[in-house]
């Protein structure tokens, strides 16, 4: 015969430690790196401008500021200026400008 079964079972749950905060990272985040790559792309486009107007200079300063410190307000300002610059070229521009306009506009909406 089998031993009698207890009337209730008690299951011990394993002890769960409180989650520890992640250590501060030593390098830039992935988003910072993506913003800096975007700034590099925009800087290369600005360097190939045929004429340097105050508008191009303002765009260049905004892009450089966003590259140095890729915080949300600076990136949003640089994106807005570059979107306005692209919008001023439409409809007489390459179709790749439309692609960049859509992608940068979507990024600006997500910020």
N, C-alpha and C positions, 0 to 999 in steps of 0.2 A: 504494500500500500504506500501511496505517496504522502508526503508530509502535508499537514493542513495548510491551506493558503491564508495569509493574513487578510483581514477584511478590507484594508485599503493599502494602496501602494503609494509610496512617496518617491518621486523622482527628483533627484538633486540636479539642479541646473548648474552648469559650470559657471564659475565666477568670471564675469566680464569686466575688464578694466575700462575705465573711462577713456574715450579717444583722446590722444595727445595731439596738440596742435603741431602742424607741420613745421619743421625748422625753416628759418628764412632761407630763401634760395640765394645762391651766390651770383647767378647770372640773370640776364633779362628773360622775361616771360616769352612764350611763343607769340603772343599777341603783339608785344613790343617789337619783336623781330619782324613780324609781318608788316607792321606799320613802318618800320625803318626800310624794309625792302620797297614798300610802296613809295616812300619818300625818295629813295634812290631812283626809281623809275621815273617819277615826276621831275626830279632834278635833271635827269638826262634829257627829258623832253623839253624842259625849259632852256637848257644849254643850246639846243638846236633852234631856238626861236630866231627868226631872221632879224628882228629889230627888238631892242631892249626899251620897252616903254615903262612908265611908272607902274602900270598894272602887272607886267611881267616881274618887275622887281618886288612888288608886294607879294605876289604868289611865291616867288623864290624865298623871301624871308619867312613866310608862313610855313613852307615846306621844310626849310632848314630848322626852324624852331620845333616843328613836330618830330623831326629826325633826332634832334638833340634830347628832347624830353617828350617821349611819345605818350603824353597824357591825353585823356579823352577830349577836353576842350580845344587843345592845340590841333589835334588830328581832325576834329570836326571843322575847325576854321580852315585848315589847309584843304580838306575835302570840299568844303563849300566854295572856296575861291577857285579851285581847279574845275569844279563842276560848272561854275559860271563861265569860266574861260572856255570850256568845251562847248557850252550852250551858245556862246557868241559865235562860234565857228559853224554851227549847224545852219542849214542843211548841207553846206558845201565843205564836207570833210570826208575822210576815209571812213569806211564802215567799222574799222577797229576803234575809232573814236566813239561810235555809238555803243560798242561793247563795253569800253572802259566807262562810259557815262552811266550805263545801266548798273555795272558792278559797283562803281564808286557811290552811285546814288543809293543802292541797296545797303551798302556798308554804312553810309551816313544815317539812313533810317534806323538801322540796328543799334547805332551808338546811342 
